Amino acid sequence: MLTKLTVRNFRALEVVDVPLTPITAFVGPNGTGKTSLLRAIELVLGETWPSLRSFRIPQDFTTFDASRGIEIAVSFNPPYCHRDTHSEEHSVSTLRVTCKPYKKTGKWGTAGDLHVESIR
C-alpha cells in the first residue's frame, strides 16, 4: 500500500508531504495541484521508467524555475519485495526520483541530472 507522497518543486507543488491511506481522495478547486499529485505518482510508479523525457522543461519546475531541483518520493508499507536477476531479494520501502537543476549555459540550458533510487 502507498503510505506517503513527498513532492518538492514539481509544478505548483513547492513543498508537499501527503500521507496516503487505503482510500485517499484529492478534493479542491481548480488549480490547487490535484492533477500534479497524480502526475507525480505516475512519474515514479508509471508504466515507463522515468527519464528526462518524462519531464516537461521548464513547465514541470515550480514557477518555471529550472534552477531548482525536483524531488518526488513514494513510500510503501509493507515494503515492495523484488527478486533481481541473481535471485537476490530486495525490500524497497521508498522509490525516489530526483532531477537536479538545469545548468543554464545557453538559450535553452543544458540537460539536468536525473536520478532514480530505491531506499531500503
C-alpha positions in Angstrom: 0.0 0.0 0.0 1.2 3.5 -0.7 1.7 5.3 2.6 3.3 8.7 1.7 3.9 11.0 -1.2 6.6 13.7 -0.9 6.9 16.3 -3.7 9.4 19.2 -3.9 9.5 21.8 -6.7 7.2 20.0 -9.1 4.7 22.2 -11.0 2.7 24.2 -8.4 3.8 21.9 -5.6 6.7 23.6 -3.9 6.9 21.5 -0.6 4.2 18.9 -0.1 4.0 15.8 2.1 0.8 13.8 1.7 0.0 10.8 4.0 -1.9 8.2 2.0 -4.4 5.7 3.3 -6.1 2.7 1.6 -8.7 5.2 0.2 -7.4 8.7 -0.4 -9.4 11.4 -2.3 -7.8 14.6 -3.7 -10.5 17.3 -3.5 -10.3 21.0 -4.1 -10.8 23.9 -6.5 -9.2 24.0 -10.0 -5.6 24.9 -10.0 -4.7 23.6 -6.5 -2.5 20.7 -7.6 -4.7 17.6 -7.6 -3.6 16.5 -11.1 0.0 17.4 -10.2 -0.1 15.0 -7.3 -1.4 12.2 -9.6 1.2 13.0 -12.2 3.9 12.9 -9.6 2.9 9.4 -8.6 2.7 8.4 -12.3 6.3 9.6 -12.8 7.6 7.4 -10.1 5.3 4.3 -10.5 4.0 4.6 -14.1 4.4 2.1 -16.8 7.5 3.7 -18.2 10.8 4.1 -16.4 11.4 7.8 -15.5 13.8 9.7 -17.8 14.5 13.3 -18.7 11.9 12.9 -21.5 9.3 12.2 -18.7 9.6 15.9 -17.7 8.3 19.0 -19.5 11.1 21.5 -19.1 10.6 24.1 -17.7 6.9 23.6 -17.1 7.3 20.9 -14.5 9.5 23.0 -12.4 7.8 25.2 -9.7 7.4 28.7 -11.1 9.1 27.5 -14.3 12.4 27.8 -12.5 14.6 25.0 -13.8 17.5 26.1 -11.5 15.6 24.3 -8.6 15.7 20.6 -8.4 12.7 18.3 -8.4 12.2 15.5 -5.9 9.3 13.0 -5.8 9.2 10.1 -3.4 6.6 7.4 -2.9 6.7 5.2 0.3 5.2 1.7 0.8 4.1 -0.3 3.8 4.6 -3.2 3.7 7.7 -2.7 1.6 7.7 -3.9 -2.0 9.8 -7.2 -2.3 11.8 -7.5 -5.5 13.8 -10.5 -6.7 16.6 -9.5 -9.1 18.2 -11.5 -11.9 20.6 -13.0 -9.5 17.7 -14.4 -7.4 18.5 -12.0 -4.5 15.6 -10.4 -2.7 15.4 -6.7 -2.1 12.9 -5.0 0.2 12.0 -1.5 -1.1 10.2 0.9 1.2 10.6 4.1 -0.9 11.2 5.0 -4.5 12.5 8.5 -5.2 13.0 10.4 -8.5 15.1 13.5 -8.5 16.0 15.9 -11.3 18.8 18.2 -10.3 18.7 21.8 -11.5 19.4 22.6 -15.1 22.7 24.4 -15.6 21.9 27.4 -17.8 24.7 27.6 -20.3 22.8 28.7 -23.4 19.4 29.8 -24.5 17.8 26.6 -23.5 20.3 25.4 -20.9 21.9 22.0 -20.7 20.4 18.8 -19.5 19.7 18.3 -15.8 20.9 15.2 -13.9 18.1 12.6 -13.3 18.4 10.0 -10.6 16.0 7.2 -9.6 16.8 5.4 -6.3 15.2 2.9 -4.1 15.5 3.1 -0.3 15.5 0.1 1.9 
